[in-house]
C-alpha cells in the first residue's frame, strides 16, 4: 500500500464515521415525522367518520327547534 491509498482510506473512514454518527438523529427525526403523520391521518379519519355518520336524534332536534323547516308551530 502506498501513502495515497492509506490517506484515501483514512479520509473515507472519517466521512463514513461522520455520516454514521448522524444516522441515529436522522432516524429519530423520521420516527417523529411518521408519528405526526399517523396522528394527522387518525384525525382525518375521525373527521370523515363524523361527517358521514348520520345522527337521527341530532337531526330531529334541529328540525324541532326550527319550525320554519317543518311548518309546524307546536314545538
Order of alpha helices (4+ residues) and beta strands (2+ residues): alpha-alpha-alpha
